[in-house]
């Protein structure tokens, strides 16, 4: 059986491929990565008799060596894994110049063109930022609770928007465009709820990712933006990213199963270059 794993900062995504069918599983990532950890994740695999390979990417995957018992390990560069997986899931022609946004704990932007992948930009702002700020400001690091709070809140209660600070239009920007994230919080008489803070956090992260992605897309003259990773599971973040991207004329693609794009890409790359 061919298997793959993407060792992310927060979550380890794994895939099993048997008779053409993919099975996806998630496990919390740990600080240490070794072969005992791999065996714990893939408890159903007998690495002595398994006839397939294990493709790995992310984290400190190089420390696993080239074999786990008799099963060969194929190490795949994370940028190539994300690129291959994202393009496969999106269905976009690989000849098109595309920016892939890997929105996980942080955010990476990858330029994809004709099967070549280049790390173009990125930011430390991502899903991990949502969790971290929520723990500081809302006393919760539960993604489900944060998402629920954000959906009920209004980011404009904490953010200054253009119509708050200027009397006329600025270029093509809509009046509800964010002028200062959390700019209202410091003002006397500001009134906001816990839900509004959550919405503001998610909006901050989504807008930051979108503005970096669209700037890179314009620089590379890319026609498409594809967003993968687990962070878009925050509905508010997905909406904020879409709205911010629309200002520059982009409509991002959010392919189904984007959370395991990197694990899929690692398997695809390994299948193209199988171990001897």
C-alpha positions, 0 to 999 in steps of 0.5 A: 500500500502506498501511503503519505504524510504531511507533518504540519505544525499543528496537524499531521495529514495522512493518506492511504492509497489502496486499489485506487481509493484514497483514505484521509486521516488527521492526527495532532502533530507532536514536537518529535518526529521519528519512526516510532511516531510514524508507526503510531500514526500508521498502526495498520501498516506492517512496514516489514511486508508492505509492498508500497512506499511512504511519501513524506513532506513537511516538518523534519521529514528528512530525519526519518531516513530512507527506509522504515523497516522494509518500506522505502521512504520518499522525501518530497520538498514541501513546495513541490508537494503543495504545488502538485496537490493543489493543482490536482485538486483544483483541476486548473490547467498546469499551463496557466500561471497560478498562485497557490496560497497554502493557508495553514498555521502560517501562509505561503504563496507558491507560483505554479506554471507548467509543472514548476513551483516557486516559493514566491512569498508568505507571511507568519499570519495564518490559522495559527494567528487566529488560534493564538490571538483568540487564546489571548483575547477570548480565552479560547483556542478551540477552533470550533468555538472561535469559528462560531463566535466569529460567525455571530460577530461583526468585524466593523465593530472593532475595525475602522472602515473607510467611511469612518475615516474619509469623506469621499471614495479612494480609488475603486475601494468600497466604503466598507473596506477595512482602513485599520484592523482593530482601529475602533478598539482604542477609541472612547465609547467603542462598543464591541462584543466577544463575537466582534473580537473573534470576527475581527481576528478572522478578518485580519488574517483573511485580509492579510493572506489575500493582499499578499496573494493578490500582490504576488499574483499581479507580480507574476501576471497569474490568472488564477489563485488557489487556496488550500490548507486548513485555515479556510475552514473558518468560514469568516476567514474564507469570506474575508479572503474572497472579499479582499481578493475581489478588490483586485479582480481575483476570485480565489478557488477553494478546491474540495479536500484542500486540507490535505493538498500537501499529503496528496502532492507528496504521493503524486510526486512519489508516484512519478519518481517511485523508489527502485 
